[in-house]
Amino acid sequence: MRTLIVYYSFTGNNDILANDLKRRLSCDLLKIEEVKKRNGFTILLDIVFNRDARLKPHKVSLLDYDNFIFMAPIWVGRLAAPLKTFLKNNRKEISRYSFITVCGGVEGQKEKLTRKLIRLLHRPPEIVTELWVADLLTGGKKGASVKTTGYQIARKDLVVFEDKIQEFLKVNQLKAQPV
Ligand SMILES: Cc1cc2nc3c(=O)[nH]c(=O)nc-3n(C[C@H](O)[C@H](O)[C@H](O)COP(=O)(O)O)c2cc1C
């Protein structure tokens, strides 16, 4: 299987995860980049008007890959607009895929994200995994309320998510290197 990680990150959390998985899997990495620098206001405008993002063209031939790992933050219960636009633009070249995100953490949003991915790509993901910043801040304690938006993780924080990451990699039938 030839795997490509395709990711978008606004504040760096998914960047850290993408580079960690790239290192473990020794696979290729494609960062989705926008034409204009984004801010909190344009995040909200894109959501309110259901707008697509304007992406810089990428130079990777997706047809060279048969397994995709997509990664992006969640904004107001939705896939970040740059990833959504990438998936819409490239649907026909995308085969087997999975989705993983470092997000704030909201109960029940995973099902909604899975439905959205199926609508966009016309096929189900192998696995959808959420790594909740909330779990980092509360030690996984249910019901504890913390402010997660804007929190920036460090690479060492990924240790907390190791079980979920291993499960994600296993479903991808990929042999992962230890941390
Ligand atoms: C405007 C905004 C809305 C957000 N909404 C959600 C949300 O609905 N659910 C969630 O789990 N996280 C939400 N988050 C948190 C981000 O998904 C989280 O901070 C993520 O790790 C950021 O990833 P990045 O650093 O790669 O951009 C939101 C963040 C922002 C800025």
PDBQT file of the ligand as one rigid body, heavy atoms in Angstrom, charges set to zero:
ROOT
HETATM    1  C1  LIG A 201     -13.566  28.721  15.445  1.00  0.00    +0.000 C 
HETATM    2  C2  LIG A 201     -13.240  27.384  16.051  1.00  0.00    +0.000 A 
HETATM    3  C3  LIG A 201     -14.239  26.440  16.225  1.00  0.00    +0.000 A 
HETATM    4  C4  LIG A 201     -13.950  25.179  16.781  1.00  0.00    +0.000 A 
HETATM    5  N1  LIG A 201     -14.951  24.261  16.897  1.00  0.00    +0.000 NA
HETATM    6  C5  LIG A 201     -14.666  23.020  17.355  1.00  0.00    +0.000 A 
HETATM    7  C6  LIG A 201     -15.674  22.017  17.394  1.00  0.00    +0.000 A 
HETATM    8  O1  LIG A 201     -16.835  22.234  17.026  1.00  0.00    +0.000 OA
HETATM    9  N2  LIG A 201     -15.331  20.791  17.847  1.00  0.00    +0.000 N 
HETATM   10  C7  LIG A 201     -14.069  20.488  18.272  1.00  0.00    +0.000 A 
HETATM   11  O2  LIG A 201     -13.830  19.347  18.662  1.00  0.00    +0.000 OA
HETATM   12  N3  LIG A 201     -13.084  21.421  18.247  1.00  0.00    +0.000 NA
HETATM   13  C8  LIG A 201     -13.348  22.668  17.795  1.00  0.00    +0.000 A 
HETATM   14  N4  LIG A 201     -12.364  23.621  17.732  1.00  0.00    +0.000 N 
HETATM   15  C9  LIG A 201     -11.021  23.300  18.245  1.00  0.00    +0.000 C 
HETATM   16  C10 LIG A 201     -10.033  22.886  17.144  1.00  0.00    +0.000 C 
HETATM   17  O3  LIG A 201     -10.534  21.797  16.371  1.00  0.00    +0.000 OA
HETATM   18  C11 LIG A 201      -8.719  22.487  17.799  1.00  0.00    +0.000 C 
HETATM   19  O4  LIG A 201      -8.197  23.609  18.471  1.00  0.00    +0.000 OA
HETATM   20  C12 LIG A 201      -7.684  21.924  16.834  1.00  0.00    +0.000 C 
HETATM   21  O5  LIG A 201      -6.740  21.151  17.548  1.00  0.00    +0.000 OA
HETATM   22  C13 LIG A 201      -6.942  22.978  16.040  1.00  0.00    +0.000 C 
HETATM   23  O6  LIG A 201      -6.135  22.320  15.102  1.00  0.00    +0.000 OA
HETATM   24  P1  LIG A 201      -4.925  23.042  14.362  1.00  0.00    +0.000 P 
HETATM   25  O7  LIG A 201      -3.996  23.553  15.440  1.00  0.00    +0.000 OA
HETATM   26  O8  LIG A 201      -4.282  21.958  13.553  1.00  0.00    +0.000 OA
HETATM   27  O9  LIG A 201      -5.476  24.131  13.533  1.00  0.00    +0.000 OA
HETATM   28  C14 LIG A 201     -12.619  24.867  17.192  1.00  0.00    +0.000 A 
HETATM   29  C15 LIG A 201     -11.614  25.836  17.006  1.00  0.00    +0.000 A 
HETATM   30  C16 LIG A 201     -11.903  27.065  16.433  1.00  0.00    +0.000 A 
HETATM   31  C17 LIG A 201     -10.788  28.066  16.229  1.00  0.00    +0.000 C 
ENDROOT
TORSDOF 0
